[in-house]
Amino acid sequence: MSHRNHRLTVLFIGLAAAAGAVITLLIAPQSGKQMRRTLRRKYEGARDTVEGLGNRASDWIDKGSELAEKAKRKIA
């Protein structure tokens, strides 16, 4: 799988989680002001989480590529 496919997978997982959180919050009975505040906090938390997961996935991909390159040099 390419770097792009991994990043897209992480992005879609994050978007699905965010959509689920928004739907849950919209169903829950709250005032408009409370709802906006809650949505903002959840969005910021989800954004940070997805960003962190994306960074970790990118690091893992880079490490895997480095290890594969080292193994390739040893074999050649």
ZITA-V139401 format. One record per pair of residues at least 6 apart in sequence whose C-alpha atoms are under 8 Angstrom apart, sorted by the first residue. I is the first residue (numbers start at 0). GAP is how many residues later the second one is. Records with the same first field share a line. If there is no record, write none. Layout:
BEGIN
I->GAP / GAP
END
This chain:
BEGIN
2->55 / 58
5->51
6->47 / 50 / 51
9->40 / 43 / 44 / 47
10->39 / 43
13->32 / 36
16->29
17->25 / 28
20->21
21->17
24->10 / 13 / 14
25->9
END
